[in-house]
Amino acid sequence: AMVQSLGALRPLLPAALQGLEAWRLAFLVVALPGPLVALAVLLIRLHPQRASREAAGAAVHSPSLRDYARDHMRCMVGVFGGSGLAGLGLAASGNWLPIIAARSFGADPTAVGRGMGMGYLLGTAAGATLGALGVRLLGRRLGLALPMRVIAVGTGLAAVAAGLMPLAHSVGALYLLFGVQVTALIAGSVLLPTLLQAIT
C-alpha cells in the first residue's frame, strides 16, 4: 500500500528522488522518523551523580550472571522463553496471514498489505494505551505483580486470537484477529522493561 501511494506522490518529490524505484522510496519514508527519535533520546535528562551512586551500590551487591542464573533459572526461562515464544507466534501470524488471505479469500497483495498494516498500527496503539492504563488503574493494587499479570493475560488473549484464525470466515475477520493478537502482546511488551527491573 505504501509503495503504491509513493508512486502516486512521485511528481511531488524532489527531482533527485523521482527516478528511484518505489521500494527504495519506501525505505526512505520508513527512515524519516529516525532523526526525530535520535533527537528525543538526546533530550532525555540524565542524572550522572545519582547514576554513579546507583552503579556503585549495584557493583557491591549485584551477583554474577552465573550465580543469578543458577538461583533464578526458572524465572529467567519463564520470562525470556515466554517472551520469545510470544514473539515467534506473532511473527508466524505476520508471515502466514498474507498467504492465507490471498489463497483462501482471494485478497490482492495491496489489500492484504493495507489490512495487516492497519491491524498492526491500530493494535500497537491500542496495546500501548491499555498497558499504560493498566499501570494507572492497577499499579497500586498489584504492585510488582502488575507486569506479570498483564503479560500473562495478554499472552492468553493472543493465543485465543491465534486459535480462532483458522475459523475466520472472511478476510476482515482475519485482520481483526491479527489486530487483537498485536494489541494483547503489545500491552504486555510495554511493561516488560518494568518486569526486567523488578527481577534484577
Secondary structure as the mmCIF struct_conf table of DSSP 4:
data_model
#
loop_
_struct_conf.conf_type_id
_struct_conf.id
_struct_conf.beg_label_comp_id
_struct_conf.beg_label_asym_id
_struct_conf.beg_label_seq_id
_struct_conf.end_label_comp_id
_struct_conf.end_label_asym_id
_struct_conf.end_label_seq_id
HELX_RH_AL_P HELX_RH_AL_P1 MET A 2 LEU A 9
HELX_RH_3T_P HELX_RH_3T_P1 ARG A 10 LEU A 12
BEND BEND1 LEU A 13 LEU A 13
HELX_RH_AL_P HELX_RH_AL_P2 ALA A 15 GLN A 18
TURN_TY1_P TURN_TY1_P1 GLY A 19 GLY A 19
BEND BEND2 LEU A 20 LEU A 20
HELX_RH_AL_P HELX_RH_AL_P3 ALA A 22 ALA A 31
TURN_TY1_P TURN_TY1_P2 LEU A 32 LEU A 32
HELX_RH_AL_P HELX_RH_AL_P4 PRO A 33 LEU A 42
TURN_TY1_P TURN_TY1_P3 LEU A 43 LEU A 43
HELX_LH_PP_P HELX_LH_PP_P1 ILE A 44 LEU A 46
HELX_RH_AL_P HELX_RH_AL_P5 PRO A 48 HIS A 61
HELX_LH_PP_P HELX_LH_PP_P2 SER A 62 SER A 64
HELX_RH_AL_P HELX_RH_AL_P6 LEU A 65 ASP A 71
BEND BEND3 HIS A 72 HIS A 72
HELX_RH_AL_P HELX_RH_AL_P7 MET A 73 MET A 76
HELX_RH_PI_P HELX_RH_PI_P1 VAL A 77 GLY A 81
HELX_RH_AL_P HELX_RH_AL_P8 GLY A 82 PHE A 105
HELX_RH_AL_P HELX_RH_AL_P9 PRO A 109 LEU A 142
HELX_RH_3T_P HELX_RH_3T_P2 GLY A 143 ALA A 145
HELX_RH_AL_P HELX_RH_AL_P10 LEU A 146 LEU A 164
HELX_RH_3T_P HELX_RH_3T_P3 MET A 165 LEU A 167
BEND BEND4 HIS A 169 SER A 170
HELX_RH_AL_P HELX_RH_AL_P11 VAL A 171 SER A 189
TURN_TY1_P TURN_TY1_P4 VAL A 190 LEU A 191
HELX_RH_AL_P HELX_RH_AL_P12 LEU A 192 ILE A 199
#
